[in-house]
Amino acid sequence: MLLVAGLGNPGREHARNRHNAGWMVVDELARRHGGSWRGKFAGQMAEVRVGDERLALLKPETYMNDSGRSVGPAAAFFKLEPSDVLVVHDEGDFDLGRLELKVGGGLAGHNGLRSIAQQLGTPDFLRLRIGVGRP
């Protein structure tokens, strides 16, 4: 199983904000693969299958900077190693549309990633960085 956590902020005012790119990705995965959202782990969770892989999709509703409060308990519930956690998040330092898959490394001042690293006990989790550019 892979936990795919899309970072974002709750509320209609944030729904289509570029900083909610992580939520948009997991929303699309749920839509394409027949997932249904339900409240769990201080967020919304849907479980889907993509080929032979089971995915737990998670949208923390804790506000981005406190995402670890949702991701940590979800990873613990499924007994996942940090290497089985993929965090999808916006990256302001990348041009719009640029993607980068990364394992571990620095947190680049991203408080949501810092919160997750604190809860998981390591920064060594997977990250899909989505370029949103600067305003």
N, C-alpha and C positions, 0 to 999 in steps of 0.2 A: 504494500500500500504506500501511496505517496500522499502527503498532506500538501495541498496547494493553497496557500494563504494569499489572497489578494488584498493589498493594503488600500485603505481609503478612509474617508470620513463620512459619518452618517448624516442624514438630513437631505431634504429636497434641494436645498441651496447648493449642495456639493455634488449632486447626482451626475452631472455631465462635466464636472471640473476635471481638467487634465491631471490633477493630482490623484484622482480616483481611478487612474488607469488600471491598477491592480484589481479593483472591484469589477471593472468592465471586462477584464479578461476572464475572471472566474464566472461572471454572469453568462458570458458567451459559451464557456465550456459546459455549464449547466444546461443552457438552452439547447445546444447541439447534441448533448448526450442524455437528455431526458431527466435531468436532476430536479428535485423539488427541495426548496429551501425550508429549513425549520430552525427555530431558535435553539442554540446550543453554544456553550463555551463563550459567553458574552459576545455572541455574534450570530451569524446565519451560516448553517452548514448544509451541504448537499453531497450525497455520495453518488458517484457515477462509475461506469466502466468505459475505458477507452482501449479497445482491443482486449488484451488479456490483463491489463493493468487496472486495479481498483484505485480510484482517486477520492479523497475526502477534500471537498472544496470548502474553503472557509473565508467568510467576510467578517473580520472583527468589527464590532460596533462600538469600540472603546475610544474612538478617535485614533488617528494614525500613530501619534506619539506614544500611545499606551498599548500598542498591538500585542505585545508580549503577554498581556493579561488574558488574551484569548488564545493565541497560538501555543503558549506553553502548556496549558491544561489539555488542549486538543492533542498535542503530540504525546503527552503523558498517557492520556486515555487509550490511544491506539498503540502505545508502547513503541513509539518510533524513535529511531536515532536521528540526530540532527541532519544526517545525510539523506534522510527520507522526508525532509521538509523543504519545500520550494516556496520562497516568498517572492511574489510578483509585485513590483513597486515602480513608482515614477522615478525618473532620473533627470533632474533639471540640467545637469551638466552635459547631457547628450542632446543632439539635434532631434527634432520631432521625428518619431518613427524608428530611430536606431534602437536595436535590441542587442543585449549582451547577456549571455548566461555565464554565471560566475559561481565558484564555490569558495565560500569563506572570504577572508581578506578584511580590509578595513571597513568601517561603517560610514565613511564619507560624511560625517556630521548628520546622518539621517537618524533622527530620534526614534522612529518606529523600528528600524533595524537594531538600534541599541537596546530597546526594550525587549525585543525578541531574543537577542543574544544573551541578555541577563537572565531571562526565563529558561532558556535552553542550556545555559551554562557554558556557551561557546559561540563564537561568530561563524563556526564552520558548518553553515547550512547553505543550501542552494539558493541562488537569487536570479530572477529574471528581471533585468533592469530595462525599463521602457523609456526611451527618450521622449521628453515632453518639452524640451527647450526652455528658454527663459521668456517671461512675459514681454 
